[in-house]
């Protein structure tokens, strides 16, 4: 009679890059105190704690299914809240430029545009990381659904490391390319939701750079 082999523990993607990305946003917002903001000053800290706590629990419990669900729910909820807040902050900035242009200085506009742009980049990158193929653990354990994006390593597996899977760094590059070039470089969106999300990120980035940042540079240069 053969003995039953022990079940292999599921692979868990490290969460420390995600925590670093979140802490980078919080640090940036803390270093830009003169920005025009829609949310109160304490919001980024509550936001960061709400993100990091379930991620730490996922690492400490070796990826328990319950904590993975909690992490995904909180992450998606906070991304939605932050996305709405980013749009509201951008609208608030444009309204301040139009109605209170004499009260808003170039430094305030520049720091505000930097905060909006970086927050937009990080939030969309985290969203891409969380939804593609069903999430990071689904990708790591080959249990994912249809991919939203095709990476070049997937089209040329002989040139990629064995068992290569996209991680947060790959989605940060995707988000950065979308926010700066308003298009992808080597990553191909293959689903409608991927294309719509990239269009939304590009639009927010374009408005931030063209309207707010350019106005700030114009004021500082005059």
C-alpha positions as CSV (number, residue, x, y, z in Angstrom):
1,X,0.0,0.0,0.0
2,X,1.5,3.3,-1.0
3,X,1.6,6.2,1.4
4,X,-0.2,9.4,0.6
5,X,2.3,12.2,-0.2
6,X,1.9,15.3,1.9
7,X,0.2,18.2,0.1
8,X,2.6,20.8,-1.1
9,X,2.3,24.2,0.5
10,X,1.0,26.9,-1.8
11,X,3.6,29.4,-3.1
12,X,3.1,32.9,-1.7
13,X,4.4,36.0,-3.4
14,X,6.5,38.2,-1.0
15,X,4.5,41.2,0.2
16,X,7.5,43.4,1.1
17,X,7.6,45.1,-2.3
18,X,4.0,46.0,-1.9
19,X,4.6,47.4,1.6
20,X,7.5,49.4,0.3
21,X,5.4,50.9,-2.5
22,X,2.7,51.9,0.0
23,X,5.3,53.4,2.4
24,X,6.8,55.3,-0.5
25,X,3.5,57.0,-1.2
26,X,2.9,57.8,2.4
27,X,6.5,59.3,2.7
28,X,6.0,61.3,-0.4
29,X,2.7,62.8,0.8
30,X,4.3,63.6,4.2
31,X,7.2,65.4,2.4
32,X,4.7,67.6,0.4
33,X,2.9,69.5,3.1
34,X,2.2,72.5,1.0
35,X,0.1,70.7,-1.6
36,X,-3.6,71.4,-2.1
37,X,-5.4,68.3,-0.8
38,X,-8.9,67.0,-0.7
39,X,-8.4,64.5,2.1
40,X,-7.4,65.4,5.6
41,X,-3.7,65.0,6.6
42,X,-4.2,61.8,8.6
43,X,-5.8,59.9,5.8
44,X,-2.6,58.5,4.2
45,X,-1.5,57.0,7.5
46,X,-4.8,55.2,8.1
47,X,-4.8,54.2,4.5
48,X,-1.3,52.7,4.9
49,X,-2.1,50.8,8.1
50,X,-5.2,49.3,6.5
51,X,-3.2,48.1,3.6
52,X,-0.2,46.7,5.5
53,X,-1.9,44.8,8.3
54,X,-3.6,42.2,6.2
55,X,-0.5,41.8,4.0
56,X,1.6,41.1,7.2
57,X,-1.0,38.6,8.2
58,X,-0.7,36.8,4.9
59,X,3.0,36.4,5.4
60,X,2.8,35.3,9.0
61,X,0.1,32.7,8.3
62,X,1.7,31.4,5.1
63,X,-1.1,32.5,3.0
64,X,-4.2,31.3,4.8
65,X,-7.2,31.4,2.5
66,X,-9.1,33.6,4.9
67,X,-6.4,36.3,5.1
68,X,-5.9,36.2,1.3
69,X,-9.6,37.0,0.9
70,X,-9.4,39.8,3.5
71,X,-6.3,41.2,1.9
72,X,-7.9,41.2,-1.6
73,X,-11.2,42.8,-0.3
74,X,-9.4,45.5,1.6
75,X,-7.0,46.2,-1.2
76,X,-9.7,46.5,-3.8
77,X,-11.9,48.6,-1.5
78,X,-9.1,51.0,-0.7
79,X,-8.0,51.3,-4.3
80,X,-11.6,52.3,-5.2
81,X,-11.7,54.8,-2.4
82,X,-8.3,56.2,-3.4
83,X,-9.2,56.3,-7.1
84,X,-12.3,58.3,-6.3
85,X,-10.3,60.5,-4.0
86,X,-7.7,61.1,-6.7
87,X,-10.3,62.2,-9.2
88,X,-11.9,64.4,-6.6
89,X,-8.5,65.9,-5.7
90,X,-7.7,66.5,-9.4
91,X,-11.1,68.2,-9.8
92,X,-10.5,70.2,-6.7
93,X,-7.1,71.4,-8.0
94,X,-8.6,72.5,-11.4
95,X,-11.4,74.3,-9.6
96,X,-8.9,76.1,-7.4
97,X,-6.8,77.1,-10.4
98,X,-9.9,78.6,-12.1
99,X,-11.6,80.2,-9.2
100,X,-8.8,81.0,-6.8
101,X,-5.8,81.3,-9.1
102,X,-4.4,84.3,-7.1
103,X,-4.4,82.2,-3.9
104,X,-2.7,79.1,-5.3
105,X,1.0,79.4,-5.8
106,X,3.2,77.5,-8.3
107,X,4.9,75.5,-5.6
108,X,1.5,74.3,-4.2
109,X,0.4,73.3,-7.7
110,X,3.6,71.5,-8.5
111,X,3.7,69.5,-5.3
112,X,0.0,68.7,-5.6
113,X,0.4,67.5,-9.2
114,X,3.4,65.2,-8.1
115,X,1.3,63.8,-5.3
116,X,-1.7,63.0,-7.6
117,X,0.6,61.6,-10.3
118,X,2.5,59.2,-8.0
119,X,-0.6,58.1,-6.2
120,X,-2.3,57.4,-9.5
121,X,0.7,55.3,-10.6
122,X,1.0,53.3,-7.5
123,X,-2.7,52.6,-7.1
124,X,-3.2,51.4,-10.7
125,X,0.0,49.2,-10.4
126,X,-1.4,47.6,-7.3
127,X,-4.7,47.1,-9.0
128,X,-3.1,45.4,-12.0
129,X,-1.1,43.2,-9.6
130,X,-4.2,42.1,-7.7
131,X,-6.6,41.3,-10.6
132,X,-4.3,39.8,-13.3
133,X,-4.9,36.1,-13.6
134,X,-6.9,36.0,-10.4
135,X,-4.2,37.5,-8.2
136,X,-0.6,36.9,-7.1
137,X,-1.1,33.5,-5.5
138,X,-3.2,32.2,-8.4
139,X,-0.3,33.2,-10.7
140,X,2.4,31.7,-8.4
141,X,0.5,28.4,-8.2
142,X,-0.6,28.2,-11.9
143,X,-4.2,28.4,-10.8
144,X,-5.1,31.6,-12.4
145,X,-7.8,32.5,-14.9
146,X,-7.4,34.1,-18.3
147,X,-4.7,36.8,-18.1
148,X,-5.5,40.5,-18.5
149,X,-2.0,41.3,-19.8
150,X,0.6,39.3,-21.8
151,X,4.2,39.9,-20.9
152,X,7.1,39.3,-23.3
153,X,8.5,36.5,-21.1
154,X,5.3,34.6,-21.7
155,X,5.7,34.8,-25.4
156,X,9.4,33.7,-25.3
157,X,9.6,31.3,-22.3
158,X,13.0,30.1,-23.5
159,X,14.5,33.5,-22.7
160,X,12.8,33.8,-19.3
161,X,13.9,32.2,-16.0
162,X,12.2,28.8,-15.2
163,X,8.7,29.2,-13.7
164,X,8.7,32.9,-14.4
165,X,5.6,34.8,-13.3
166,X,5.0,38.6,-13.3
167,X,5.4,40.2,-9.9
168,X,4.8,43.7,-8.5
169,X,7.8,45.1,-10.2
170,X,6.4,44.1,-13.6
171,X,3.1,45.8,-12.8
172,X,4.9,48.9,-11.6
173,X,6.7,49.1,-14.9
174,X,3.3,48.6,-16.7
175,X,1.8,51.4,-14.6
176,X,4.7,53.7,-15.1
177,X,4.7,53.2,-18.9
178,X,1.0,53.9,-19.0
179,X,1.3,57.0,-16.9
180,X,4.3,58.5,-18.8
181,X,4.0,57.2,-22.4
182,X,0.1,56.9,-22.3
183,X,0.6,53.4,-23.8
184,X,2.3,50.1,-23.0
185,X,5.8,49.3,-24.2
186,X,6.1,45.5,-24.3
187,X,3.1,44.4,-22.3
188,X,-0.1,43.7,-24.3
189,X,-3.6,44.2,-22.7
190,X,-5.9,41.4,-23.8
191,X,-9.1,42.0,-21.9
192,X,-11.6,44.8,-22.1
193,X,-11.2,45.7,-18.4
194,X,-7.4,45.9,-18.8
195,X,-7.8,48.3,-21.7
196,X,-10.4,50.4,-19.8
197,X,-8.2,50.6,-16.7
198,X,-5.2,51.7,-18.7
199,X,-7.3,54.3,-20.5
200,X,-8.4,55.7,-17.1
201,X,-4.9,55.8,-15.7
202,X,-3.6,57.5,-18.8
203,X,-6.4,60.1,-18.7
204,X,-5.7,61.0,-15.1
205,X,-2.0,61.2,-15.8
206,X,-2.5,63.3,-18.9
207,X,-4.8,65.8,-17.1
208,X,-2.4,66.0,-14.2
209,X,0.7,66.7,-16.4
210,X,-0.9,68.9,-19.0
211,X,-3.3,71.0,-16.9
212,X,-1.9,71.2,-13.4
213,X,1.9,70.6,-13.7
214,X,2.2,72.8,-16.8
215,X,0.3,75.6,-15.0
216,X,2.6,75.3,-12.0
217,X,5.8,75.5,-14.2
218,X,4.3,78.5,-16.0
219,X,3.7,80.3,-12.7
220,X,7.2,79.4,-11.3
221,X,8.8,80.6,-14.6
222,X,7.1,83.9,-14.7
